[in-house]
Each structure stands twice: as C-alpha cells, then as structure tokens.
Amino acid sequence: MAFDPKIFDELTNKLASVVPESARELQEDLEKNARALLSNTLDKLDLVTREEFDVQKAVLARTRAKLEALEKQVSELEQALSAADASGP
C-alpha cells in the first residue's frame, strides 16, 4: 500500500525540528532514516487505504443482502414443503 508522502514529510520535519542547531548537518541523514523507518513500519502493518476499505464494505453489504434474500427464500421453500407434506397425498 502506498502512503501519502505528506505524512512522512510532516513526521520527519517534526523529528528534525527537535534536533539542536549544532547537529543540523545530520538533519538530512536523520530525515532519510526516519522516513525509511516509518515506511517500513507502516508497510508491516498491512494497512489498506480508505478507498479499498470502502470498496470492501460495499461488497460485504451486497453479499449480506443476497444472503438474507437467500435465507428468506429457503425459509419460504421449507414452509411450502412442510405444508405440502402436512396436506399429504
């Protein structure tokens, strides 16, 4: 999953802002390492985008509606079969 680079920029800028002036020459290296660490950590979380989540949510809702319709149909067929058995030959 790809993440918005703005998030990384904000986080690395915040981390870099706490570095004292005497260590500013290390700031670029710190930003690069922090970005790589954040990226690797978030990739390991196996997250999905909001768009992917919404698509799966819609698929689940359609599947649930179909299942409920099929359950109703089976129930009606079972009742019809029971009524036919009860009335006998």
C-alpha positions in Angstrom: 0.0 0.0 0.0 1.3 3.4 -0.9 1.1 6.2 1.8 0.8 9.9 1.3 4.3 11.3 1.2 3.0 14.4 3.0 2.5 12.3 6.2 6.2 11.3 6.0 7.3 14.9 5.4 5.3 16.1 8.4 6.7 13.4 10.7 10.2 13.8 9.6 10.1 17.6 9.8 8.8 17.3 13.4 11.6 14.9 14.3 14.2 17.1 12.6 12.9 20.2 14.4 13.9 18.8 17.8 17.5 18.4 16.6 19.7 21.0 18.2 21.4 23.6 15.9 24.8 22.1 16.5 23.6 18.9 14.8 21.9 20.4 11.8 24.4 18.8 9.4 22.9 15.4 10.5 19.4 16.6 9.8 19.2 15.3 6.2 20.5 11.9 7.3 18.0 11.8 10.2 15.1 12.7 7.9 16.1 10.0 5.4 16.5 7.3 8.1 13.2 8.4 9.8 11.4 8.2 6.5 12.7 4.7 5.8 11.8 3.6 9.4 8.3 5.0 9.2 7.7 3.5 5.7 8.9 0.0 6.8 6.9 0.1 10.0 3.7 1.1 8.2 4.2 -1.4 5.4 4.5 -4.2 8.0 1.1 -3.2 9.5 -0.6 -4.4 6.2 -3.0 -1.4 6.2 -5.5 -0.6 3.4 -6.4 2.7 2.0 -9.8 4.2 2.8 -10.9 3.6 -0.8 -10.0 -0.1 -0.5 -11.9 -0.3 2.8 -15.0 1.4 1.3 -15.0 -0.9 -1.7 -14.8 -4.0 0.6 -17.5 -2.6 2.8 -19.8 -2.2 -0.2 -19.1 -5.7 -1.3 -19.8 -7.0 2.1 -23.1 -5.1 2.2 -24.2 -6.6 -1.1 -23.2 -10.1 0.0 -25.1 -9.7 3.2 -28.2 -8.5 1.3 -28.0 -11.5 -1.0 -27.5 -13.9 1.9 -30.6 -12.5 3.7 -32.7 -12.9 0.5 -31.5 -16.5 0.1 -32.2 -17.3 3.7 -35.8 -15.9 3.3 -36.2 -17.9 0.1 -35.0 -21.1 1.8 -37.4 -20.5 4.7 -40.3 -20.0 2.4 -39.4 -23.2 0.5 -39.2 -25.1 3.7 -42.6 -23.8 4.8 -44.1 -24.7 1.5 -42.6 -28.2 1.7 -43.8 -28.6 5.2 -47.3 -27.5 4.2 -47.2 -29.9 1.2 -46.1 -32.8 3.5 -48.8 -32.0 6.0 -51.6 -32.0 3.5 -50.5 -35.4 2.4 -51.3 -37.4 -0.8 
